[in-house]
Amino acid sequence: MTPYNVFCLVVLVILAVLFTFPLYWIITGAFKTPAEINATSPVWVPSEWVMTNFQKLFSKQSAPLFEMFKIKNSDKYLITGPEVAASIRWLINTVFMAVAAMALTCITAAMAGYALAKKRFRGRILLFSLIVAAMALPKQVILIPLLREMSSLGLYNTIWAVIFPTVGWPFGVFLMKQFSEGVPTEMLEAARIDGANEAKTFMQIVLPMVKPGIGALAIFTFINSWNDYFMQLIMLSSKSNLTISLGIAKLQAENATDFGLIMAGASLASIPILIVFLLFQKYFTRGIAMGAVKG
């Protein structure tokens, strides 16, 4: 190895340690005793691995595992599942919210990006300019209209009130348009000559070619939905509909600061994000690399 390669390797190792240290601290902190967590000098490795923090997390409150068919003008449901730890319900809510937002955003953004990149219609440039301009709008600016819209649709205090505002993510449309620009027009024309309709052309030609972009967008959308604490705080209120972040925050509000409980909740919440990143890592790195080359 050359000195330059050795230097790069050392820098990468140092950066990897720095970026993974908070995750290590949270996970180990979830298994520490209160004395070790609040110790003046840091305890790098727990002297005794205890499950007390997770026991508190799973025993604080309970909630139905699932609820279906809400009764109109009521908070009750016709079908409810068995009572489980509220943190389990919160985690299920968060996973469902993030996965649904990820799937719907990838589908709509891929179709919109393809249309903006390969279709020629009146107002296309203006529409894309508005989408780019919308990327600069803070979410707080459109919060009141979103809240009124979700309330008028009867979706307030449901998981869908957090999912639907994410589906029209301007960044997703922008990203997929850039990837769709790389689809050869000749291939699309050849498909039309062979008799393929728009749906078949999109499914069999466009989607496989923009798969790296979809993989990158899937990770971005999942993490964005998972970490969107502000929108979750505004749109959700009942105990059964809370996400894991809101649930842990409300548990903390009821008691004195319990760092062990916070770290146990954070450890539980980090598992799905790690799984999604590992599953889509290949597409994510390919997508970022292809986007860098295009830029």
C-alpha positions as CSV (number, residue, x, y, z in Angstrom):
1,M,0.0,0.0,0.0
2,T,1.1,3.5,-0.8
3,P,1.4,6.1,1.9
4,Y,-1.6,7.9,0.4
5,N,-3.7,4.7,0.7
6,V,-2.6,4.2,4.3
7,F,-3.5,7.8,5.1
8,C,-6.9,7.4,3.5
9,L,-7.5,4.2,5.4
10,V,-6.6,5.8,8.7
11,V,-8.9,8.8,8.1
12,L,-11.8,6.5,7.1
13,V,-11.3,4.4,10.3
14,I,-11.2,7.5,12.5
15,L,-14.4,8.8,10.8
16,A,-16.1,5.4,11.1
17,V,-15.4,5.3,14.8
18,L,-16.6,8.9,15.4
19,F,-19.9,8.3,13.5
20,T,-20.6,4.9,15.1
21,F,-19.7,6.0,18.6
22,P,-23.1,7.6,19.4
23,L,-24.8,4.4,18.4
24,Y,-22.5,2.3,20.6
25,W,-23.1,4.7,23.5
26,I,-26.8,4.4,23.2
27,I,-26.9,0.6,22.9
28,T,-24.5,0.1,25.8
29,G,-26.3,2.8,27.8
30,A,-29.5,0.8,27.4
31,F,-28.0,-2.0,29.4
32,K,-26.3,0.1,32.1
33,T,-27.5,0.7,35.7
34,P,-28.6,4.2,36.6
35,A,-25.4,4.6,38.7
36,E,-23.2,3.9,35.6
37,I,-25.3,6.1,33.3
38,N,-25.1,9.1,35.7
39,A,-21.5,8.4,36.8
40,T,-19.1,11.5,36.7
41,S,-16.5,9.6,34.7
42,P,-17.7,7.8,31.6
43,V,-18.3,4.0,31.9
44,W,-17.3,2.7,28.4
45,V,-18.4,-0.9,29.0
46,P,-21.2,-1.8,31.4
47,S,-19.8,-3.8,34.4
48,E,-23.1,-5.6,34.6
49,W,-25.5,-5.9,31.6
50,V,-29.0,-5.4,33.0
51,M,-32.4,-5.4,31.3
52,T,-34.0,-3.0,33.7
53,N,-34.4,-0.2,31.2
54,F,-36.1,-2.4,28.7
55,Q,-38.4,-3.8,31.4
56,K,-39.4,-0.3,32.2
57,L,-39.9,0.5,28.5
58,F,-42.2,-2.5,28.0
59,S,-44.1,-2.1,31.3
60,K,-44.9,1.6,31.5
61,Q,-48.1,1.5,29.5
62,S,-50.2,-0.9,27.4
63,A,-52.1,-0.5,24.2
64,P,-54.0,-2.7,21.6
65,L,-51.7,-4.4,19.2
66,F,-54.0,-3.2,16.3
67,E,-57.3,-1.4,15.8
68,M,-59.5,-1.6,12.7
69,F,-62.7,0.1,11.5
70,K,-63.1,3.2,13.6
71,I,-66.6,4.1,14.6
72,K,-67.7,7.5,13.2
73,N,-67.6,10.4,15.6
74,S,-66.0,8.2,18.2
75,D,-62.6,7.1,19.5
76,K,-63.6,3.5,19.6
77,Y,-62.9,0.7,17.0
78,L,-65.0,-2.3,16.0
79,I,-62.0,-4.7,16.0
80,T,-59.1,-4.4,18.5
81,G,-56.2,-6.6,19.1
82,P,-54.8,-8.0,22.3
83,E,-53.2,-5.6,24.8
84,V,-49.4,-5.4,24.5
85,A,-46.7,-3.0,25.8
86,A,-47.4,0.4,24.4
87,S,-43.8,0.6,23.1
88,I,-44.5,-2.4,20.8
89,R,-47.6,-0.6,19.3
90,W,-45.6,2.6,18.9
91,L,-42.8,0.7,17.1
92,I,-45.4,-1.0,14.8
93,N,-47.0,2.4,14.1
94,T,-43.6,3.9,13.2
95,V,-42.5,1.0,11.0
96,F,-45.8,1.0,9.1
97,M,-45.7,4.8,8.7
98,A,-42.1,4.8,7.4
99,V,-42.6,1.8,5.1
100,A,-45.9,3.1,3.6
101,A,-44.4,6.6,3.1
102,M,-41.3,5.0,1.5
103,A,-43.3,2.8,-0.9
104,L,-45.8,5.5,-1.9
105,T,-43.2,8.1,-2.4
106,C,-41.0,5.9,-4.5
107,I,-43.9,5.0,-6.8
108,T,-45.2,8.5,-7.3
109,A,-41.8,10.1,-7.6
110,A,-40.7,7.6,-10.1
111,M,-43.7,8.2,-12.3
112,A,-43.6,11.9,-11.9
113,G,-39.9,12.0,-12.6
114,Y,-40.2,9.9,-15.7
115,A,-43.0,12.1,-17.0
116,L,-41.1,15.3,-16.4
117,A,-37.9,13.9,-18.0
118,K,-39.3,12.1,-21.1
119,K,-42.7,13.6,-21.9
120,R,-43.1,16.9,-23.7
121,F,-46.2,18.7,-22.6
122,R,-47.3,22.3,-22.1
123,G,-46.2,23.8,-18.7
124,R,-43.6,21.1,-18.1
125,I,-40.8,23.5,-17.3
126,L,-43.1,25.7,-15.1
127,L,-44.3,22.6,-13.2
128,F,-40.7,21.4,-12.6
129,S,-39.7,25.0,-11.5
130,L,-42.5,24.9,-8.9
131,I,-41.3,21.6,-7.6
132,V,-37.8,22.9,-7.2
133,A,-39.1,26.0,-5.5
134,A,-41.2,23.8,-3.2
135,M,-38.0,22.2,-2.0
136,A,-37.0,25.5,-0.4
137,L,-40.2,25.8,1.6
138,P,-39.8,24.9,5.3
139,K,-42.4,22.4,6.5
140,Q,-43.5,24.9,9.2
141,V,-44.8,27.2,6.4
142,I,-47.3,24.7,5.1
143,L,-48.2,23.2,8.5
144,I,-51.5,25.0,9.0
145,P,-52.8,24.1,5.5
146,L,-51.7,20.5,6.0
147,L,-53.4,20.3,9.4
148,R,-56.7,21.8,8.0
149,E,-56.6,19.4,5.1
150,M,-56.0,16.3,7.2
151,S,-58.8,17.4,9.6
152,S,-61.2,18.0,6.7
153,L,-60.4,14.5,5.3
154,G,-61.0,12.9,8.7
155,L,-57.4,11.7,8.9
156,Y,-56.2,13.8,11.9
157,N,-54.8,11.7,14.7
158,T,-54.2,8.8,12.4
159,I,-51.0,7.4,10.9
160,W,-52.2,8.4,7.4
161,A,-52.0,12.1,8.5
162,V,-48.3,11.7,8.7
163,I,-47.9,9.5,5.6
164,F,-49.8,11.4,2.9
165,P,-47.9,14.8,3.3
166,T,-44.7,12.9,2.6
167,V,-45.9,11.2,-0.6
168,G,-45.6,14.4,-2.6
169,W,-42.0,15.0,-1.5
170,P,-40.5,17.5,-4.0
171,F,-37.0,16.2,-3.5
172,G,-38.1,12.7,-4.5
173,V,-39.6,14.0,-7.8
174,F,-36.4,16.0,-8.5
175,L,-34.1,13.1,-7.8
176,M,-36.1,10.7,-10.0
177,K,-36.3,13.2,-12.8
178,Q,-32.5,13.4,-12.8
179,F,-32.2,9.6,-13.0
180,S,-34.9,9.3,-15.7
181,E,-32.9,11.7,-17.9
182,G,-30.4,8.9,-18.3
183,V,-32.9,6.5,-19.8
184,P,-32.1,6.4,-23.6
185,T,-34.9,7.8,-25.6
186,E,-34.2,5.3,-28.4
187,M,-35.1,2.5,-26.1
188,L,-38.5,4.1,-25.3
189,E,-39.2,4.7,-29.0
190,A,-38.2,1.1,-29.8
191,A,-40.7,-0.2,-27.1
192,R,-43.5,1.9,-28.6
193,I,-42.7,0.5,-32.1
194,D,-42.9,-3.0,-30.7
195,G,-46.4,-2.2,-29.4
196,A,-45.7,-1.6,-25.7
197,N,-48.1,0.7,-23.9
198,E,-47.0,3.4,-21.4
199,A,-47.5,1.1,-18.4
200,K,-45.4,-1.7,-19.9
201,T,-42.7,0.7,-21.0
202,F,-42.5,2.2,-17.6
203,M,-42.5,-1.1,-15.7
204,Q,-40.1,-3.1,-18.0
205,I,-37.7,-0.4,-19.2
206,V,-37.7,2.7,-17.1
207,L,-38.0,1.1,-13.6
208,P,-35.0,-1.3,-14.0
209,M,-32.8,1.5,-15.3
210,V,-33.6,3.9,-12.4
211,K,-33.5,1.3,-9.7
212,P,-30.4,2.8,-8.1
213,G,-32.2,6.1,-7.7
214,I,-35.2,4.4,-6.2
215,G,-33.0,2.6,-3.7
216,A,-31.4,5.9,-2.7
217,L,-34.8,7.6,-2.5
218,A,-36.2,4.7,-0.4
219,I,-33.5,5.2,2.3
220,F,-33.9,9.0,2.2
221,T,-37.7,8.7,2.5
222,F,-37.6,6.1,5.3
223,I,-35.2,8.0,7.4
224,N,-37.0,11.3,6.8
225,S,-40.4,9.8,7.8
226,W,-38.9,8.0,10.8
227,N,-37.2,11.1,12.1
228,D,-40.0,13.6,11.3
229,Y,-40.8,14.3,15.0
230,F,-42.3,17.7,14.4
231,M,-45.0,16.4,12.0
232,Q,-45.7,13.4,14.2
233,L,-46.1,15.7,17.2
234,I,-48.7,17.9,15.4
235,M,-50.7,15.2,13.7
236,L,-50.8,12.5,16.4
237,S,-52.2,12.7,19.9
238,S,-53.9,9.5,21.2
239,K,-51.8,6.9,22.9
240,S,-52.5,4.1,20.4
241,N,-51.4,6.2,17.4
242,L,-48.1,7.5,18.8
243,T,-44.8,6.7,17.1
244,I,-41.9,5.4,19.1
245,S,-40.3,8.9,19.3
246,L,-43.4,10.5,20.6
247,G,-44.1,7.7,23.0
248,I,-40.7,7.9,24.6
249,A,-41.0,11.7,24.9
250,K,-44.4,11.3,26.6
251,L,-43.0,8.7,29.0
252,Q,-40.2,11.1,29.9
253,A,-42.7,13.9,30.5
254,E,-44.4,11.8,33.1
255,N,-41.3,11.2,35.1
256,A,-38.0,12.7,36.1
257,T,-35.3,12.4,33.4
258,D,-34.5,8.7,33.0
259,F,-31.6,8.4,30.5
260,G,-31.7,4.6,30.7
261,L,-35.3,4.6,29.5
262,I,-34.4,7.1,26.7
263,M,-31.5,4.9,25.5
264,A,-33.6,1.8,25.6
265,G,-36.2,3.5,23.4
266,A,-33.6,4.9,21.1
267,S,-32.0,1.4,20.7
268,L,-35.3,-0.1,19.9
269,A,-36.0,2.7,17.4
270,S,-32.7,2.3,15.6
271,I,-33.2,-1.4,14.7
272,P,-35.5,-0.8,11.7
273,I,-33.4,2.0,10.3
274,L,-30.3,-0.2,10.4
275,I,-32.2,-3.0,8.7
276,V,-33.5,-0.8,5.9
277,F,-30.0,0.7,5.3
278,L,-28.4,-2.7,5.1
279,L,-31.0,-3.9,2.7
280,F,-30.8,-0.9,0.4
281,Q,-27.1,-0.1,0.9
282,K,-26.0,-1.3,-2.5
283,Y,-28.6,0.8,-4.4
284,F,-27.9,3.7,-2.1
285,T,-24.2,3.8,-2.9
286,R,-24.8,3.2,-6.6
287,G,-27.4,5.9,-6.7
288,I,-25.2,8.5,-5.0
289,A,-22.3,7.6,-7.3
290,M,-24.4,7.8,-10.5
291,G,-25.8,11.1,-9.3
292,A,-22.3,12.5,-8.7
293,V,-21.2,11.5,-12.2
294,K,-24.3,13.1,-13.7
295,G,-23.7,16.3,-11.8
